[in-house]
């Protein structure tokens, strides 16, 4: 009976020419919705009254009726919420005699949340709070919610950061059953467990992390084997020992899928009991680890590899800064070992680039914060040899694990596994970029993927230290595909690896936990393929993007907050992006980015966006505002609510400012003549 009903529904849908699509719902400030469907050339419009109970960012099914083959834009209505992006919202409490509402802060949330009085949890009328949706049948106008946290006495910064996290769908607290499960694990090492592991507690082991790090995923061990060979161990926190499949901890870790790093806090994937205590490879403590151990020489030649469960004891916790000082000549009892590791890492790095990896450099903007979280300074951190030392050994471990598992079969098929892949660059974007790079005398060979990588590396070498370096690097990165998790092993183009995965950070990434589970099955020859692993990969990729969006939003908030005290001041800046709506300029001193709108440029000329040149070009004067141009701007506004910085053009180098003055003078004289 059930099967027949389904068939009738399908036939009815086909006969009425109705199609159903699955995609991501994006809601504008005006309340109009668009469903973005992968593989569909156009977005599907959803009017406000057809949104149902869909919110911005939700994964939805949308029904489209009528002929979709004509030139009319597709219109539809939401018929199902596949997955909520956000279930917790911040807003203002409004209390009535028999019920209450939470009025969301975000204009993209079209309804208020109904709060029964017994679920106010101490919130009063006018309080600022967060609430989670606990029920919404779709038949009622408003969802039912419960207050989860009072924000009234919190700082503006606290409210903003929590709002950014909840906007991107990250829960702000751990459920009680998850915390209880984490609390059950004892501090002590189990003597029975020691017998199952390779005991490496007597080998020199160290961690190298940021100075303010609290969770230590990875450690390095080293011992001299004589004849120029060393045993180097890459030891990773054995999170899988504590997190059993389908446990409350496991489900919550999967839901979050990643830790989120904001300027003033970390929202961890795991409760602190695990992330900062039991799993963290803290100094002078015995810890369970999953390790990749290499017999390797200073030339980066690997002679032998061992993978398996270990027990370690970290002798020293280093910061990146301390290791960098040792590399540059500072004294240390472990100086020889660090110099050997660094020399080996440099050889591994050199080999990667010879085999086709792309050598993009990286800069990290960090905020100096006062005790209230307000930014009082900005620090630009460059990736130095100490960072690259750790990076190379983590890459080696990740690649080695992926290579090993890719060679294992189950029922004559490869074992399903969450590879970290990176596709070749988009062809159309590459063509535009190569034309732009040509303006700087750089030629690109686009004939094959290897020659493209070689062209990028040649370009980066030529522009190193030059004014155009930053813009060409940023544009080059934008032409690249996004790295994702998937069982379809197409390799990692940017790193130049045929096989690659994420094995080294299970405290903060769920895919690494999956990798540990599958690797253990392969090592024990007890393979039980994980169910729905491709869907898990998609979820983890989606959560990674959301975390990046949250991090960008929080960094933007801090930029705006920092720049508020400089309104009216002038800055040297570089044009960092261009569109038909204007251009973005990044201050040289602070790396803070703001917008110069096309409306503000109208006093100079009517500008046209030339995509192939990443430039706005004046139709009458030939004035150009292009990516990489240096200019002087004035800070006009810094709006915290909109997280927006606005600049006006003050002065453009290379004589263009003279043209601007002439244009202004001409306009003034015309206005005077009109008045006469």
ZATORMI-818117 format. One record per residue (C-alpha): chain; residue number from 0; z negated, y negated, x. Coordinates in steps of 0.1 Angstrom, whole numbers. Each point is the difference from the previous one (the first is absolute). Layout:
ZATORMI-818117
['A' NUM [Z Y X]]
...
***
This chain:
ZATORMI-818117
['A' 0 [0 0 0]]
['A' 1 [-9 -25 27]]
['A' 2 [32 7 19]]
['A' 3 [21 -8 -31]]
['A' 4 [-18 -32 -6]]
['A' 5 [7 -12 35]]
['A' 6 [37 9 -3]]
['A' 7 [2 -20 -33]]
['A' 8 [-15 -30 17]]
['A' 9 [25 2 28]]
['A' 10 [29 3 -24]]
['A' 11 [-13 -29 -21]]
['A' 12 [-3 -22 31]]
['A' 13 [35 9 11]]
['A' 14 [15 -6 -34]]
['A' 15 [-16 -34 -3]]
['A' 16 [12 -9 35]]
['A' 17 [-36 -6 12]]
['A' 18 [-9 4 36]]
['A' 19 [-34 2 16]]
['A' 20 [-6 -12 36]]
['A' 21 [-30 2 22]]
['A' 22 [-8 -30 23]]
['A' 23 [-24 -27 11]]
['A' 24 [-9 -28 -24]]
['A' 25 [0 -35 13]]
['A' 26 [-14 -28 -23]]
['A' 27 [7 -37 6]]
['A' 28 [-25 -27 -6]]
['A' 29 [19 -8 -32]]
['A' 30 [-7 35 -13]]
['A' 31 [35 13 3]]
['A' 32 [2 35 15]]
['A' 33 [26 17 21]]
['A' 34 [1 38 8]]
['A' 35 [14 7 35]]
['A' 36 [16 35 -1]]
['A' 37 [10 16 33]]
['A' 38 [38 6 1]]
['A' 39 [7 -24 -29]]
['A' 40 [21 -30 9]]
['A' 41 [-19 -24 -24]]
['A' 42 [-36 -4 -11]]
['A' 43 [-9 7 -37]]
['A' 44 [-13 -30 -19]]
['A' 45 [-31 6 -21]]
['A' 46 [-10 -29 -23]]
['A' 47 [-37 -8 -4]]
['A' 48 [-3 17 -34]]
['A' 49 [16 32 14]]
['A' 50 [-24 4 30]]
['A' 51 [-23 22 -21]]
['A' 52 [-31 5 22]]
['A' 53 [19 -3 33]]
['A' 54 [-14 -22 28]]
['A' 55 [17 -15 30]]
['A' 56 [5 26 27]]
['A' 57 [-3 31 -23]]
['A' 58 [23 29 3]]
['A' 59 [15 4 -35]]
['A' 60 [26 16 -22]]
['A' 61 [23 -24 -18]]
['A' 62 [22 8 -29]]
['A' 63 [34 -17 -1]]
['A' 64 [21 1 -32]]
['A' 65 [37 -7 -3]]
['A' 66 [30 1 23]]
['A' 67 [-10 -6 37]]
['A' 68 [36 1 12]]
['A' 69 [9 -36 -9]]
['A' 70 [-8 -32 19]]
['A' 71 [-31 -8 -21]]
['A' 72 [-34 1 18]]
['A' 73 [-20 31 -10]]
['A' 74 [-30 -6 -23]]
['A' 75 [-27 25 -8]]
['A' 76 [-35 6 -11]]
['A' 77 [-28 18 17]]
['A' 78 [-8 34 -15]]
['A' 79 [-23 15 26]]
['A' 80 [-23 -10 29]]
['A' 81 [6 26 27]]
['A' 82 [-25 -15 24]]
['A' 83 [-21 -31 0]]
['A' 84 [2 -22 30]]
['A' 85 [-33 -17 -9]]
['A' 86 [-29 11 -22]]
['A' 87 [-26 -25 12]]
['A' 88 [3 -38 -6]]
['A' 89 [-19 -32 8]]
['A' 90 [-5 -27 -25]]
['A' 91 [-23 -21 -21]]
['A' 92 [-24 16 -26]]
['A' 93 [2 -15 -36]]
['A' 94 [-29 13 -22]]
['A' 95 [1 0 -38]]
['A' 96 [-27 12 -24]]
['A' 97 [12 36 -3]]
['A' 98 [24 4 30]]
['A' 99 [13 -16 32]]
['A' 100 [32 -4 19]]
['A' 101 [9 -3 37]]
['A' 102 [27 -27 3]]
['A' 103 [20 11 31]]
['A' 104 [6 -24 29]]
['A' 105 [36 11 5]]
['A' 106 [26 -15 -23]]
['A' 107 [20 32 3]]
['A' 108 [-25 19 -21]]
['A' 109 [11 -8 -36]]
['A' 110 [-31 11 -19]]
['A' 111 [-38 -5 2]]
['A' 112 [-22 31 5]]
['A' 113 [-23 8 -29]]
['A' 114 [-36 7 12]]
['A' 115 [-25 16 -24]]
['A' 116 [-34 -17 4]]
['A' 117 [-17 31 14]]
['A' 118 [26 1 28]]
['A' 119 [-6 -36 12]]
['A' 120 [-25 14 26]]
['A' 121 [-19 -33 2]]
['A' 122 [30 -23 -1]]
['A' 123 [-5 -32 -20]]
['A' 124 [23 -25 -16]]
['A' 125 [19 -20 26]]
['A' 126 [-7 25 28]]
['A' 127 [27 10 25]]
['A' 128 [2 38 2]]
['A' 129 [22 30 5]]
['A' 130 [6 26 -27]]
['A' 131 [19 33 -1]]
['A' 132 [20 13 -29]]
['A' 133 [-16 31 -14]]
['A' 134 [22 4 -31]]
['A' 135 [33 -13 -15]]
['A' 136 [18 21 -26]]
['A' 137 [29 -23 -2]]
['A' 138 [-6 -4 -38]]
['A' 139 [-25 -27 6]]
['A' 140 [9 -35 13]]
['A' 141 [-27 -1 27]]
['A' 142 [-12 26 25]]
['A' 143 [-37 9 0]]
['A' 144 [-18 -7 32]]
['A' 145 [-34 2 18]]
['A' 146 [-14 -26 24]]
['A' 147 [-2 15 35]]
['A' 148 [-12 -30 21]]
['A' 149 [-13 -35 -5]]
['A' 150 [17 -26 22]]
['A' 151 [-17 -32 -13]]
['A' 152 [-23 -4 30]]
['A' 153 [26 11 25]]
['A' 154 [19 -24 22]]
['A' 155 [35 -11 -9]]
['A' 156 [12 20 30]]
['A' 157 [-17 32 -13]]
['A' 158 [16 -5 -35]]
['A' 159 [34 -6 16]]
['A' 160 [-1 31 23]]
['A' 161 [-12 23 -28]]
['A' 162 [26 -14 -23]]
['A' 163 [28 8 25]]
['A' 164 [-13 36 4]]
['A' 165 [-1 6 -37]]
['A' 166 [34 -17 -6]]
['A' 167 [15 26 22]]
['A' 168 [-17 29 -17]]
['A' 169 [-28 8 25]]
['A' 170 [-34 10 -15]]
['A' 171 [-28 -22 13]]
['A' 172 [-27 27 0]]
['A' 173 [-4 37 3]]
['A' 174 [-10 21 -30]]
['A' 175 [-35 15 0]]
['A' 176 [12 36 4]]
['A' 177 [20 -9 31]]
['A' 178 [-30 -17 16]]
['A' 179 [-22 29 -9]]
['A' 180 [24 25 15]]
['A' 181 [2 -20 32]]
['A' 182 [-38 -3 2]]
['A' 183 [-4 38 -1]]
['A' 184 [14 6 35]]
['A' 185 [-26 2 28]]
['A' 186 [1 -19 32]]
['A' 187 [-5 30 22]]
['A' 188 [28 22 15]]
['A' 189 [0 35 -15]]
['A' 190 [-5 26 27]]
['A' 191 [22 25 -18]]
['A' 192 [28 -26 0]]
['A' 193 [-2 -4 38]]
['A' 194 [11 36 5]]
['A' 195 [32 -7 -19]]
['A' 196 [11 -29 22]]
['A' 197 [10 -8 36]]
['A' 198 [-31 -16 14]]
['A' 199 [11 -31 21]]
['A' 200 [-34 -18 2]]
['A' 201 [-1 3 37]]
['A' 202 [33 -18 6]]
['A' 203 [1 -38 5]]
['A' 204 [10 -15 -34]]
['A' 205 [3 -36 -11]]
['A' 206 [11 -21 -30]]
['A' 207 [20 -32 3]]
['A' 208 [0 -22 -31]]
['A' 209 [-2 -37 -12]]
['A' 210 [-33 -16 9]]
['A' 211 [-10 -3 -36]]
['A' 212 [10 36 -11]]
['A' 213 [-25 22 -18]]
['A' 214 [21 31 -7]]
['A' 215 [13 18 31]]
['A' 216 [28 24 -10]]
['A' 217 [11 10 35]]
['A' 218 [-13 7 35]]
['A' 219 [16 9 33]]
['A' 220 [-13 25 25]]
['A' 221 [13 5 35]]
['A' 222 [-7 24 29]]
['A' 223 [18 5 33]]
['A' 224 [16 34 4]]
['A' 225 [12 -6 36]]
['A' 226 [35 1 13]]
['A' 227 [9 -32 -19]]
['A' 228 [-8 15 -35]]
['A' 229 [-25 -12 -25]]
['A' 230 [-14 13 -32]]
['A' 231 [1 -28 -26]]
['A' 232 [-15 6 -34]]
['A' 233 [9 -20 -31]]
['A' 234 [-30 6 -23]]
['A' 235 [1 -10 -36]]
['A' 236 [-29 -1 -25]]
['A' 237 [0 33 -19]]
['A' 238 [-3 -16 -35]]
['A' 239 [13 32 -16]]
['A' 240 [-33 17 10]]
['A' 241 [-18 -23 -25]]
['A' 242 [26 -4 -27]]
['A' 243 [8 31 -19]]
['A' 244 [33 2 -20]]
['A' 245 [-5 -12 -36]]
['A' 246 [-36 -12 6]]
['A' 247 [-11 -33 -13]]
['A' 248 [3 -15 35]]
['A' 249 [35 14 3]]
['A' 250 [12 -14 -34]]
['A' 251 [-14 -34 8]]
['A' 252 [15 -1 35]]
['A' 253 [34 10 -15]]
['A' 254 [-3 -27 -27]]
['A' 255 [-5 -27 27]]
['A' 256 [22 18 26]]
['A' 257 [-8 -27 26]]
['A' 258 [-26 -24 12]]
['A' 259 [8 -37 -6]]
['A' 260 [-6 -25 28]]
['A' 261 [-6 -36 -11]]
['A' 262 [-10 -29 23]]
['A' 263 [-37 3 -7]]
['A' 264 [-5 36 -11]]
['A' 265 [13 36 -2]]
['A' 266 [3 18 -33]]
['A' 267 [-4 36 13]]
['A' 268 [18 30 -13]]
['A' 269 [-31 21 5]]
['A' 270 [-37 -9 -7]]
['A' 271 [-18 -15 30]]
['A' 272 [-21 31 3]]
['A' 273 [32 17 13]]
['A' 274 [21 -28 13]]
['A' 275 [-26 -17 21]]
['A' 276 [-25 28 6]]
['A' 277 [8 37 -2]]
['A' 278 [38 -1 8]]
['A' 279 [-1 -30 24]]
['A' 280 [2 10 36]]
['A' 281 [-29 -21 11]]
['A' 282 [-13 1 36]]
['A' 283 [-27 24 11]]
['A' 284 [4 22 -31]]
['A' 285 [15 35 -5]]
['A' 286 [29 -2 -24]]
['A' 287 [24 24 -17]]
['A' 288 [37 -7 10]]
['A' 289 [35 13 -5]]
['A' 290 [18 -3 34]]
['A' 291 [33 0 18]]
['A' 292 [-7 8 37]]
['A' 293 [27 -5 26]]
['A' 294 [5 11 36]]
['A' 295 [19 -30 12]]
['A' 296 [7 -19 33]]
['A' 297 [3 -37 7]]
['A' 298 [38 1 -6]]
['A' 299 [-7 9 -36]]
['A' 300 [13 35 4]]
['A' 301 [-18 24 -24]]
['A' 302 [-4 35 13]]
['A' 303 [-21 16 -27]]
['A' 304 [-15 -9 -34]]
['A' 305 [-29 14 -20]]
['A' 306 [-8 -9 -36]]
['A' 307 [-32 9 -18]]
['A' 308 [-35 -8 -11]]
['A' 309 [-25 -13 26]]
['A' 310 [-34 -14 6]]
['A' 311 [-3 -32 21]]
['A' 312 [-27 -24 13]]
['A' 313 [13 -35 7]]
['A' 314 [-15 -14 32]]
['A' 315 [11 -36 -4]]
['A' 316 [12 -24 -27]]
['A' 317 [25 -25 14]]
['A' 318 [15 -30 -16]]
['A' 319 [37 -8 7]]
['A' 320 [-11 -31 19]]
['A' 321 [-23 20 23]]
['A' 322 [28 25 8]]
['A' 323 [25 -28 6]]
['A' 324 [-25 -16 25]]
['A' 325 [-3 33 18]]
['A' 326 [38 4 1]]
['A' 327 [2 -35 15]]
['A' 328 [-26 8 27]]
['A' 329 [-35 -1 -14]]
['A' 330 [-25 26 12]]
['A' 331 [-10 30 -21]]
['A' 332 [-15 35 6]]
['A' 333 [31 13 -19]]
['A' 334 [25 -22 16]]
['A' 335 [20 28 17]]
['A' 336 [4 19 -33]]
['A' 337 [11 -31 -19]]
['A' 338 [26 -9 26]]
['A' 339 [13 36 -1]]
['A' 340 [2 -1 -38]]
['A' 341 [17 -34 2]]
['A' 342 [26 10 26]]
['A' 343 [8 31 -21]]
['A' 344 [3 -20 -32]]
['A' 345 [24 -24 16]]
['A' 346 [23 29 11]]
['A' 347 [-1 14 -36]]
['A' 348 [9 -34 -13]]
['A' 349 [29 -4 24]]
['A' 350 [14 34 -10]]
['A' 351 [-2 -9 -37]]
['A' 352 [22 -30 5]]
['A' 353 [24 19 22]]
['A' 354 [4 25 -29]]
['A' 355 [7 -27 -26]]
['A' 356 [-33 -15 -12]]
['A' 357 [2 -37 -9]]
['A' 358 [-23 -23 20]]
['A' 359 [-12 -25 -25]]
['A' 360 [-30 -19 13]]
['A' 361 [-29 -8 -24]]
['A' 362 [-23 -29 -5]]
['A' 363 [-31 1 -22]]
['A' 364 [-15 -31 -16]]
['A' 365 [-38 2 -3]]
['A' 366 [-22 -26 -17]]
['A' 367 [-33 -12 15]]
['A' 368 [-24 -1 -30]]
['A' 369 [-33 -17 -5]]
['A' 370 [-29 17 -18]]
['A' 371 [14 -8 -34]]
['A' 372 [34 15 8]]
['A' 373 [17 -34 4]]
['A' 374 [26 -1 28]]
['A' 375 [-9 -24 28]]
['A' 376 [27 11 25]]
['A' 377 [30 22 5]]
['A' 378 [6 24 30]]
['A' 379 [33 15 9]]
['A' 380 [-5 35 14]]
['A' 381 [28 15 22]]
['A' 382 [4 37 5]]
['A' 383 [-10 7 36]]
['A' 384 [-1 31 22]]
['A' 385 [-33 12 -14]]
['A' 386 [15 1 -35]]
['A' 387 [31 17 12]]
['A' 388 [-21 26 19]]
['A' 389 [-15 12 -33]]
['A' 390 [32 -4 -19]]
['A' 391 [20 23 23]]
['A' 392 [-25 28 -1]]
['A' 393 [-3 -3 -38]]
['A' 394 [38 1 -3]]
['A' 395 [1 31 23]]
['A' 396 [-26 18 -21]]
['A' 397 [18 -9 -33]]
['A' 398 [34 11 13]]
['A' 399 [-14 32 15]]
['A' 400 [-16 10 -33]]
['A' 401 [31 -7 -20]]
['A' 402 [22 19 24]]
['A' 403 [-24 30 -2]]
['A' 404 [-1 1 -38]]
['A' 405 [38 -6 -4]]
['A' 406 [5 33 19]]
['A' 407 [-22 20 -24]]
['A' 408 [17 18 -29]]
['A' 409 [-15 15 -32]]
['A' 410 [22 23 -22]]
['A' 411 [29 -9 23]]
['A' 412 [-4 -38 -7]]
['A' 413 [-17 -28 19]]
['A' 414 [-36 -6 -9]]
['A' 415 [-2 -30 -24]]
['A' 416 [-15 -28 21]]
['A' 417 [-6 -37 -3]]
['A' 418 [23 -14 28]]
['A' 419 [-1 -37 9]]
['A' 420 [37 -9 -1]]
['A' 421 [20 -32 7]]
['A' 422 [37 -2 -10]]
['A' 423 [28 -18 19]]
['A' 424 [3 -37 -8]]
['A' 425 [19 -13 -31]]
['A' 426 [36 -5 9]]
['A' 427 [5 -32 -19]]
['A' 428 [-31 -16 14]]
['A' 429 [10 11 35]]
['A' 430 [34 -17 -3]]
['A' 431 [-16 -33 -11]]
['A' 432 [-26 2 28]]
['A' 433 [26 8 27]]
['A' 434 [20 -31 -10]]
['A' 435 [-31 -21 2]]
['A' 436 [-9 15 34]]
['A' 437 [35 -9 11]]
['A' 438 [-9 -37 -2]]
['A' 439 [-23 6 29]]
['A' 440 [27 18 20]]
['A' 441 [-13 35 -8]]
['A' 442 [24 28 -9]]
['A' 443 [-9 30 -21]]
['A' 444 [17 34 1]]
['A' 445 [-3 13 -36]]
['A' 446 [21 31 5]]
['A' 447 [-28 26 -1]]
['A' 448 [-38 1 -3]]
['A' 449 [-6 5 37]]
['A' 450 [21 -30 10]]
['A' 451 [-18 -22 -26]]
['A' 452 [-33 9 15]]
['A' 453 [14 -8 35]]
['A' 454 [13 -33 -13]]
['A' 455 [-34 -10 -14]]
['A' 456 [-18 9 33]]
['A' 457 [27 -19 20]]
['A' 458 [-5 -31 -23]]
['A' 459 [-38 2 3]]
['A' 460 [2 1 38]]
['A' 461 [24 -30 1]]
['A' 462 [-20 -22 -24]]
['A' 463 [-35 9 15]]
['A' 464 [-18 -33 5]]
['A' 465 [27 -22 -15]]
['A' 466 [-5 -22 -31]]
['A' 467 [22 23 -22]]
['A' 468 [-20 31 9]]
['A' 469 [-24 -2 -30]]
['A' 470 [26 -6 -26]]
['A' 471 [24 27 12]]
['A' 472 [-29 25 2]]
['A' 473 [-11 -9 -36]]
['A' 474 [35 2 -14]]
['A' 475 [7 32 19]]
['A' 476 [-31 16 -15]]
['A' 477 [12 -11 -35]]
['A' 478 [33 19 5]]
['A' 479 [-19 32 5]]
['A' 480 [-7 26 -27]]
['A' 481 [-36 5 -11]]
['A' 482 [-18 30 15]]
['A' 483 [-13 24 -28]]
['A' 484 [-16 34 -4]]
['A' 485 [22 28 -12]]
['A' 486 [7 37 4]]
['A' 487 [36 -8 8]]
['A' 488 [-1 -1 38]]
['A' 489 [27 -25 10]]
['A' 490 [-18 -11 31]]
['A' 491 [-15 -34 10]]
['A' 492 [28 -23 11]]
['A' 493 [-22 -29 13]]
['A' 494 [-20 23 23]]
['A' 495 [30 22 10]]
['A' 496 [-17 32 -11]]
['A' 497 [16 30 -18]]
['A' 498 [-34 11 -13]]
['A' 499 [-30 -23 -8]]
['A' 500 [-31 0 -22]]
['A' 501 [-33 -18 -3]]
['A' 502 [-28 22 14]]
['A' 503 [-22 -25 18]]
['A' 504 [-18 -21 -27]]
['A' 505 [-14 22 -27]]
['A' 506 [-30 -23 -6]]
['A' 507 [23 -27 -13]]
['A' 508 [32 18 -11]]
['A' 509 [3 29 -25]]
['A' 510 [33 14 14]]
['A' 511 [-18 8 32]]
['A' 512 [-25 21 -20]]
['A' 513 [30 20 -15]]
['A' 514 [14 4 35]]
['A' 515 [-33 14 13]]
['A' 516 [-1 25 -29]]
['A' 517 [35 13 5]]
['A' 518 [-3 1 37]]
['A' 519 [-32 21 -3]]
['A' 520 [19 24 -23]]
['A' 521 [28 3 25]]
['A' 522 [-24 6 29]]
['A' 523 [-19 27 -19]]
['A' 524 [32 15 -14]]
['A' 525 [-14 -3 -35]]
['A' 526 [26 -22 -17]]
['A' 527 [-5 -10 -36]]
['A' 528 [25 -28 -7]]
['A' 529 [-16 -31 -15]]
['A' 530 [11 -7 -36]]
['A' 531 [18 -32 -9]]
['A' 532 [1 -12 36]]
['A' 533 [31 -22 -4]]
['A' 534 [-17 -18 -29]]
['A' 535 [-31 -4 22]]
['A' 536 [22 -15 27]]
['A' 537 [15 -25 -25]]
['A' 538 [-35 -10 -11]]
['A' 539 [-12 -5 35]]
['A' 540 [31 -21 9]]
['A' 541 [-6 -21 -32]]
['A' 542 [-37 -5 9]]
['A' 543 [10 -10 35]]
['A' 544 [23 -27 -14]]
['A' 545 [-28 -12 -23]]
['A' 546 [-24 -2 29]]
['A' 547 [25 -21 20]]
['A' 548 [5 -23 -30]]
['A' 549 [-38 -4 -3]]
['A' 550 [-3 -7 37]]
['A' 551 [29 -26 -1]]
['A' 552 [-16 -17 -31]]
['A' 553 [-34 -2 17]]
['A' 554 [15 -13 33]]
['A' 555 [20 -26 -20]]
['A' 556 [-32 -10 -18]]
['A' 557 [-18 -5 33]]
['A' 558 [30 -20 14]]
['A' 559 [-1 -23 -30]]
['A' 560 [-38 -4 2]]
['A' 561 [3 -8 37]]
['A' 562 [28 -25 -5]]
['A' 563 [-18 -19 -28]]
['A' 564 [-18 -22 25]]
['A' 565 [33 -11 16]]
['A' 566 [18 -14 -31]]
['A' 567 [20 -30 10]]
['A' 568 [2 10 37]]
['A' 569 [32 8 19]]
['A' 570 [9 33 17]]
['A' 571 [26 14 23]]
['A' 572 [16 29 -19]]
['A' 573 [27 26 1]]
['A' 574 [21 10 -30]]
['A' 575 [-10 35 -7]]
['A' 576 [19 8 -32]]
['A' 577 [28 -15 -21]]
['A' 578 [11 4 -37]]
['A' 579 [18 -19 -26]]
['A' 580 [-33 -15 -11]]
['A' 581 [-8 -16 34]]
['A' 582 [-14 12 33]]
['A' 583 [-32 12 15]]
['A' 584 [-15 -16 31]]
['A' 585 [-26 16 22]]
['A' 586 [-23 -23 20]]
['A' 587 [3 6 38]]
['A' 588 [-37 -5 6]]
['A' 589 [-16 21 -28]]
['A' 590 [28 23 -13]]
['A' 591 [-6 -13 -35]]
['A' 592 [31 1 -23]]
['A' 593 [9 -24 -27]]
['A' 594 [29 -9 -22]]
['A' 595 [24 -30 1]]
['A' 596 [17 1 -34]]
['A' 597 [36 -7 -7]]
['A' 598 [-11 -28 -23]]
['A' 599 [-16 -18 29]]
['A' 600 [31 3 20]]
['A' 601 [22 -15 -27]]
['A' 602 [-7 -35 14]]
['A' 603 [20 10 31]]
['A' 604 [29 19 -16]]
['A' 605 [10 27 -24]]
['A' 606 [-6 32 19]]
['A' 607 [17 34 -3]]
['A' 608 [-16 32 11]]
['A' 609 [23 18 25]]
['A' 610 [-15 35 2]]
['A' 611 [21 12 30]]
['A' 612 [-15 -29 21]]
['A' 613 [-35 1 -15]]
['A' 614 [4 -37 -5]]
['A' 615 [1 -28 -26]]
['A' 616 [31 -22 6]]
['A' 617 [5 -35 -13]]
['A' 618 [33 -3 -19]]
['A' 619 [6 -37 10]]
['A' 620 [-18 -5 33]]
['A' 621 [2 35 15]]
['A' 622 [-38 -1 6]]
['A' 623 [-13 35 7]]
['A' 624 [-34 15 -4]]
['A' 625 [3 35 16]]
['A' 626 [-24 28 9]]
['A' 627 [-15 -7 34]]
['A' 628 [5 -38 -1]]
['A' 629 [-29 -20 13]]
['A' 630 [-10 -31 -20]]
['A' 631 [-30 -22 -8]]
['A' 632 [-15 4 -35]]
['A' 633 [-28 -17 -19]]
['A' 634 [-26 20 -20]]
['A' 635 [3 -13 -36]]
['A' 636 [-22 25 -18]]
['A' 637 [-20 32 4]]
['A' 638 [-7 16 -34]]
['A' 639 [-26 28 1]]
['A' 640 [6 11 -36]]
['A' 641 [37 5 7]]
['A' 642 [-5 11 36]]
['A' 643 [27 -25 9]]
['A' 644 [6 -25 28]]
['A' 645 [25 -28 -5]]
['A' 646 [17 -19 29]]
['A' 647 [24 -29 0]]
['A' 648 [25 -6 28]]
['A' 649 [-11 -27 23]]
['A' 650 [22 3 30]]
['A' 651 [28 23 11]]
['A' 652 [10 2 37]]
['A' 653 [34 -1 16]]
['A' 654 [10 -34 -14]]
['A' 655 [-1 12 -36]]
['A' 656 [-29 -23 -8]]
['A' 657 [24 -30 7]]
['A' 658 [24 13 -27]]
['A' 659 [-30 3 -24]]
['A' 660 [-10 -36 7]]
['A' 661 [36 -11 -6]]
['A' 662 [1 19 -33]]
['A' 663 [-32 -15 -11]]
['A' 664 [12 -35 10]]
['A' 665 [32 5 -20]]
['A' 666 [-19 12 -30]]
['A' 667 [-23 -30 2]]
['A' 668 [29 -24 2]]
['A' 669 [17 16 -29]]
['A' 670 [-32 -3 -21]]
['A' 671 [-3 -37 10]]
['A' 672 [36 -6 -11]]
['A' 673 [-6 17 -33]]
['A' 674 [-30 -21 -7]]
['A' 675 [20 -32 8]]
***
